[in-house]
Amino acid sequence: MNDSATMDDQHPSGEGTLLAIEVSDSSLRSDRIKKADLYAEAGIQEHWVVDVQVPCNHILREVAADGHYGWQRTANGGDNVSPIAKPDATFNVAGLFGVCSTSRHLARLG
């Protein structure tokens, strides 16, 4: 992305994008299929879809010759995940939802 562009002006490209992350509340199908295909076609080697409805992280990696991600995994609860570009950066999936889960629970109580 050049200096004058914003994320609203331009979709991420494979050049310089190590990981694309979508936070999905109501658009899971689109994020896992349509957006994943766009990111794979752009050459982005890894795409995470954080599903706030189920609390899990869908991980898609390794763009195949057909332009789709060839490796997919769903990480849940106590699983730890690391991006392939920074394997020393580890995130606990449950930790990604601590604030969201508390906020949703409190909203339902209110």
NUMILO-758094 format. One record per residue: residue number from 1; residue in three letters; x, y, z of N, C-alpha, C, O in turn. Coordinates in steps of 0.02 Angstrom, whole numbers, plus 50000, padded with zeros to 5 digits. Layout:
<pts>
     k     r      nx      ny      nz     cax     cay     caz      cx      cy      cz      ox      oy      oz
   NUM   ALA       X       Y       Z       X       Y       Z       X       Y       Z       X       Y       Z
...
</pts>
This chain:
<pts>
     k     r      nx      ny      nz     cax     cay     caz      cx      cy      cz      ox      oy      oz
     1   MET   50043   49942   50000   50000   50000   50000   50045   50061   50000   50093   50065   50039
     2   ASN   50031   50109   49957   50073   50169   49956   50052   50218   50010   50001   50209   50043
     3   ASP   50093   50270   50020   50082   50317   50076   50016   50354   50071   49987   50372   50123
     4   SER   49991   50366   50011   49929   50405   50005   49866   50362   50008   49811   50389   50011
     5   ALA   49874   50297   50007   49816   50252   50008   49797   50234   50080   49839   50234   50125
     6   THR   49733   50218   50089   49709   50193   50153   49681   50124   50140   49673   50103   50082
     7   MET   49665   50087   50193   49636   50020   50185   49569   50024   50148   49550   49976   50116
     8   ASP   49534   50080   50153   49471   50087   50117   49482   50093   50042   49438   50076   50003
     9   ASP   49541   50118   50022   49555   50129   49952   49581   50067   49916   49574   50062   49855
    10   GLN   49610   50021   49953   49646   49967   49920   49645   49903   49962   49652   49907   50023
    11   HIS   49636   49847   49931   49639   49782   49965   49712   49764   49976   49756   49786   49939
    12   PRO   49727   49724   50027   49795   49702   50038   49821   49662   49979   49783   49627   49945
    13   SER   49885   49668   49966   49916   49630   49912   49966   49581   49943   49983   49587   50002
    14   GLY   49988   49534   49904   50037   49485   49928   50103   49517   49944   50140   49493   49988
    15   GLU   50119   49571   49910   50183   49605   49922   50182   49639   49990   50146   49689   49999
    16   GLY   50221   49614   50036   50227   49645   50101   50174   49625   50152   50178   49646   50210
    17   THR   50124   49586   50132   50073   49564   50179   50090   49494   50203   50088   49446   50164
    18   LEU   50107   49488   50266   50127   49423   50293   50068   49383   50319   50070   49321   50318
    19   LEU   50016   49417   50341   49959   49384   50371   49898   49430   50364   49901   49488   50382
    20   ALA   49843   49402   50338   49780   49439   50336   49734   49409   50389   49727   49348   50393
    21   ILE   49704   49452   50430   49660   49429   50483   49591   49461   50474   49585   49522   50468
    22   GLU   49540   49419   50474   49470   49442   50472   49439   49424   50539   49448   49368   50563
    23   VAL   49403   49470   50569   49364   49455   50629   49292   49449   50605   49262   49496   50581
    24   SER   49265   49389   50614   49200   49373   50585   49147   49364   50638   49152   49320   50681
    25   ASP   49096   49406   50634   49039   49399   50679   48979   49371   50641   48946   49325   50665
    26   SER   48965   49398   50582   48908   49376   50544   48926   49359   50471   48881   49345   50431
    27   SER   48990   49362   50454   49011   49352   50384   49058   49293   50375   49101   49295   50332
    28   LEU   49051   49242   50417   49098   49186   50417   49105   49153   50348   49161   49142   50325
    29   ARG   49050   49138   50316   49054   49105   50251   49092   49147   50200   49136   49121   50165
    30   SER   49077   49211   50197   49112   49255   50151   49186   49260   50168   49229   49259   50124
    31   ASP   49202   49266   50233   49272   49273   50254   49312   49210   50239   49370   49215   50220
    32   ARG   49282   49152   50249   49318   49088   50239   49321   49067   50166   49364   49027   50148
    33   ILE   49276   49092   50124   49276   49071   50054   49295   49128   50007   49348   49127   49976
    34   LYS   49252   49179   50002   49264   49233   49954   49328   49272   49971   49371   49280   49927
    35   LYS   49333   49295   50032   49392   49335   50050   49455   49293   50050   49508   49316   50030
    36   ALA   49449   49230   50072   49506   49185   50071   49532   49176   50000   49592   49177   49988
    37   ASP   49486   49168   49953   49507   49160   49883   49541   49224   49857   49591   49220   49821
    38   LEU   49515   49282   49876   49546   49345   49855   49616   49351   49883   49663   49371   49848
    39   TYR   49624   49335   49947   49690   49340   49978   49738   49290   49948   49797   49306   49936
    40   ALA   49715   49229   49936   49759   49178   49906   49780   49199   49836   49838   49193   49818
    41   GLU   49732   49224   49796   49748   49247   49728   49798   49304   49729   49837   49312   49683
    42   ALA   49795   49346   49782   49842   49402   49789   49911   49379   49812   49959   49418   49811
    43   GLY   49917   49315   49832   49981   49289   49853   49996   49296   49927   50052   49287   49949
    44   ILE   49944   49312   49967   49953   49317   50039   49956   49246   50067   49908   49208   50060
    45   GLN   50012   49228   50097   50025   49158   50115   49986   49132   50175   49982   49072   50186
    46   GLU   49957   49177   50214   49921   49154   50273   49862   49200   50287   49867   49261   50282
    47   HIS   49805   49169   50305   49743   49206   50318   49711   49175   50379   49700   49114   50381
    48   TRP   49696   49216   50430   49660   49193   50489   49591   49222   50489   49581   49281   50472
    49   VAL   49542   49182   50507   49473   49206   50516   49456   49192   50589   49447   49134   50609
    50   VAL   49450   49245   50628   49432   49239   50699   49356   49241   50703   49325   49292   50689
    51   ASP   49327   49185   50722   49255   49176   50725   49230   49192   50795   49242   49153   50842
    52   VAL   49198   49249   50804   49176   49269   50871   49112   49233   50893   49095   49234   50952
    53   GLN   49076   49201   50847   49016   49164   50865   49032   49098   50900   48999   49079   50948
    54   VAL   49082   49063   50875   49100   48997   50901   49156   48999   50953   49165   48949   50987
    55   PRO   49191   49049   50960   49259   49064   50978   49312   49014   50953   49331   48968   50989
    56   CYS   49333   49024   50892   49388   48985   50864   49424   49027   50811   49400   49080   50792
    57   ASN   49480   49002   50789   49520   49036   50739   49531   48988   50680   49563   48936   50689
    58   HIS   49505   49005   50622   49515   48965   50562   49580   48990   50529   49587   49049   50515
    59   ILE   49626   48944   50518   49692   48962   50491   49697   48931   50421   49688   48871   50411
    60   LEU   49713   48974   50373   49721   48951   50304   49792   48971   50282   49813   49028   50292
    61   ARG   49828   48924   50252   49898   48936   50233   49915   48903   50167   49877   48864   50139
    62   GLU   49973   48922   50143   50005   48889   50086   49963   48892   50023   49923   48847   50008
    63   VAL   49971   48945   49986   49934   48954   49923   49956   48900   49874   50016   48893   49859
    64   ALA   49908   48862   49849   49921   48807   49802   49921   48834   49730   49903   48892   49718
    65   ALA   49940   48793   49684   49943   48812   49613   49875   48833   49586   49871   48873   49539
    66   ASP   49821   48807   49615   49754   48825   49592   49728   48891   49620   49671   48911   49606
    67   GLY   49770   48926   49660   49751   48991   49686   49709   48989   49749   49680   49040   49768
    68   HIS   49706   48932   49781   49669   48924   49844   49719   48904   49899   49774   48881   49884
    69   TYR   49698   48912   49961   49741   48889   50015   49740   48813   50019   49687   48782   50017
    70   GLY   49799   48783   50023   49805   48711   50023   49804   48680   50092   49796   48619   50099
    71   TRP   49813   48721   50144   49817   48695   50213   49767   48735   50255   49769   48796   50255
    72   GLN   49723   48699   50291   49674   48732   50334   49669   48695   50400   49673   48634   50403
    73   ARG   49660   48735   50453   49653   48706   50520   49608   48752   50560   49608   48813   50550
    74   THR   49569   48724   50606   49530   48764   50652   49560   48755   50721   49564   48699   50746
    75   ALA   49580   48810   50752   49609   48808   50820   49555   48831   50869   49520   48881   50857
    76   ASN   49548   48795   50924   49497   48808   50974   49528   48821   51042   49588   48809   51053
    77   GLY   49486   48846   51088   49501   48851   51159   49573   48860   51179   49601   48914   51170
    78   GLY   49603   48808   51207   49670   48812   51233   49726   48805   51182   49784   48804   51201
    79   ASP   49709   48800   51118   49760   48794   51066   49802   48857   51062   49777   48912   51071
    80   ASN   49865   48849   51047   49910   48904   51033   49921   48907   50958   49929   48855   50926
    81   VAL   49923   48967   50930   49934   48976   50859   49990   49026   50848   50000   49072   50887
    82   SER   50026   49016   50793   50081   49061   50775   50078   49073   50700   50067   49026   50662
    83   PRO   50089   49134   50678   50092   49146   50606   50157   49116   50578   50208   49114   50612
    84   ILE   50154   49092   50516   50214   49061   50487   50270   49111   50477   50328   49092   50478
    85   ALA   50253   49175   50469   50305   49225   50459   50341   49244   50524   50397   49270   50523
    86   LYS   50309   49230   50582   50337   49245   50648   50322   49188   50695   50281   49197   50740
    87   PRO   50353   49130   50687   50335   49072   50727   50347   49081   50802   50319   49044   50842
    88   ASP   50388   49129   50822   50400   49142   50893   50344   49182   50925   50339   49185   50986
    89   ALA   50300   49211   50885   50243   49249   50910   50185   49200   50918   50153   49181   50869
    90   THR   50171   49181   50980   50119   49131   50994   50060   49164   51028   50068   49204   51075
    91   PHE   50000   49147   51005   49938   49173   51033   49896   49115   51057   49889   49065   51021
    92   ASN   49867   49121   51115   49820   49071   51140   49751   49091   51114   49729   49147   51124
    93   VAL   49717   49044   51081   49653   49060   51050   49602   49084   51102   49566   49133   51089
    94   ALA   49599   49053   51160   49552   49075   51212   49567   49147   51232   49521   49185   51247
    95   GLY   49630   49166   51233   49650   49234   51251   49625   49285   51202   49614   49343   51220
    96   LEU   49615   49265   51139   49589   49312   51089   49517   49332   51104   49494   49384   51080
    97   PHE   49483   49292   51144   49411   49303   51156   49396   49326   51227   49337   49336   51243
    98   GLY   49445   49335   51269   49432   49355   51338   49390   49417   51344   49340   49417   51380
    99   VAL   49409   49470   51310   49371   49533   51314   49304   49527   51279   49254   49550   51305
   100   CYS   49304   49495   51220   49241   49487   51182   49190   49447   51222   49132   49467   51227
   101   SER   49211   49391   51251   49165   49348   51287   49136   49384   51348   49076   49379   51361
   102   THR   49178   49420   51384   49155   49457   51443   49106   49511   51422   49054   49519   51454
   103   SER   49121   49548   51369   49077   49601   51346   49009   49573   51324   48957   49602   51340
   104   ARG   49008   49518   51287   48946   49488   51264   48905   49463   51323   48844   49472   51326
   105   HIS   48939   49432   51371   48904   49406   51429   48872   49463   51468   48814   49457   51490
   106   LEU   48908   49517   51478   48881   49574   51515   48823   49607   51477   48775   49629   51507
   107   ALA   48829   49609   51411   48775   49639   51370   48711   49599   51378   48656   49627   51380
   108   ARG   48718   49532   51381   48658   49490   51388   48627   49498   51457   48566   49493   51465
   109   LEU   48669   49510   51508   48643   49519   51576   48607   49586   51584   48560   49592   51624
   110   GLY   48630   49636   51546   48603   49704   51552   48538   49709   51520   48508   49763   51520
</pts>
